[in-house]
Amino acid sequence: MEQFTNTEELLRRIRENVPEILGGESNPDMEDEVEQIMCVVENAPRVAPEGVRPVAHIAWRKRPKQFVVYDPVPTNECLYDGKPVYTRRVLKLEEYTVPFCSNCDHRLDDCAGSFCPVCGSIIEERRRT
């Protein structure tokens, strides 16, 4: 498929070659089938080749310095009207940073690999700045 980098060229080749594959003039539904194939190709999502994708870098940002966690109290110790009771804790993280894509601001994780799963940018740097 490397030779079909241009959509118009691909559509031209389909229009030239598919009718004889579908039976040519002897197939009364041939024109409708060709148009359906053309419609599928025209509406197919396109992926930019590797050299055209935008390049992004890791933007390290600090998370909120504190957040609230609710832990359930073991059920054999305390119940209120038959419902579990929770304790509230406030956690503080001073120097905790997480990676974000510099192109679309999506938070990255270890599963992202070398590209952003949202915008498709190639991630070149994985170092903290």
CORPEFEN-V27449 format. One record per residue. PSI is psi as a letter, one per 20 degrees, with the letter a starting at -180 (none if undefined). OMEGA is omega in degrees with one decimal (* if undefined). NEAR is the number of other ideal C-beta (glycine too) atoms within 8 Angstrom. Layout:
PSI_OMEGA_NEAR + PSI_OMEGA_NEAR
//
This chain:
i_-178.4_3 + h_-179.1_4 + i_-178.7_4 + l_178.1_8 + h_-178.7_6 + p_-177.7_6 + g_-179.3_8 + h_177.9_6 + g_177.9_9 + g_179.1_10 + h_178.2_11 + g_-180.0_8 + h_176.6_9 + g_-178.1_12 + h_-180.0_10 + g_-168.8_7 + h_-174.9_8 + h_-178.5_11 + g_-179.7_10 + h_176.1_7 + h_-178.3_6 + j_176.3_10 + j_175.8_7 + b_-175.6_8 + h_-177.4_4 + i_179.5_4 + o_-177.1_9 + h_-179.1_3 + j_-174.5_6 + g_-176.8_12 + h_177.3_6 + g_179.7_7 + h_177.4_11 + g_179.4_13 + h_177.2_8 + g_178.0_8 + g_179.7_10 + g_-179.8_11 + g_178.6_8 + g_-178.8_8 + g_-178.6_11 + h_-176.1_8 + j_179.8_5 + q_176.9_6 + q_-178.5_3 + p_178.6_5 + p_179.3_5 + p_175.6_6 + r_-175.8_7 + h_-177.0_5 + i_-176.0_4 + i_-179.3_5 + q_176.0_11 + q_178.7_8 + p_179.4_7 + r_177.9_14 + r_178.5_8 + p_172.6_15 + o_-178.8_9 + p_-179.8_9 + q_177.2_7 + q_174.7_6 + r_174.3_8 + q_-174.0_5 + h_176.2_7 + q_175.1_8 + r_-172.7_6 + p_177.1_8 + p_176.4_8 + o_-179.9_8 + p_177.4_7 + p_174.3_8 + p_179.6_10 + p_-171.9_6 + h_-179.0_8 + i_-179.1_3 + g_-170.6_5 + p_171.9_7 + q_176.5_8 + o_179.8_6 + k_178.3_4 + j_-178.3_4 + q_179.8_6 + q_179.0_7 + q_-179.5_9 + q_172.9_8 + q_-177.3_7 + p_175.5_7 + q_174.5_8 + o_179.6_8 + p_178.8_8 + p_176.9_6 + o_-174.3_9 + g_-172.8_5 + l_-178.6_5 + o_179.9_7 + q_179.4_9 + q_-178.1_8 + q_174.7_10 + q_174.7_12 + p_-179.3_15 + i_-178.6_8 + g_-174.3_9 + i_-179.9_9 + k_175.8_7 + p_178.1_10 + p_-179.1_6 + q_174.6_10 + a_-177.1_6 + h_-178.2_3 + i_-174.9_4 + h_-178.8_10 + c_-175.6_5 + j_176.4_5 + q_178.2_10 + p_-178.4_14 + i_-178.3_6 + g_-175.1_7 + i_177.9_10 + j_180.0_10 + q_176.0_13 + p_179.6_10 + o_-176.5_15 + h_-177.8_6 + q_174.7_6 + k_-178.6_5 + q_179.9_5 + p_179.2_5 + none_*_4
//
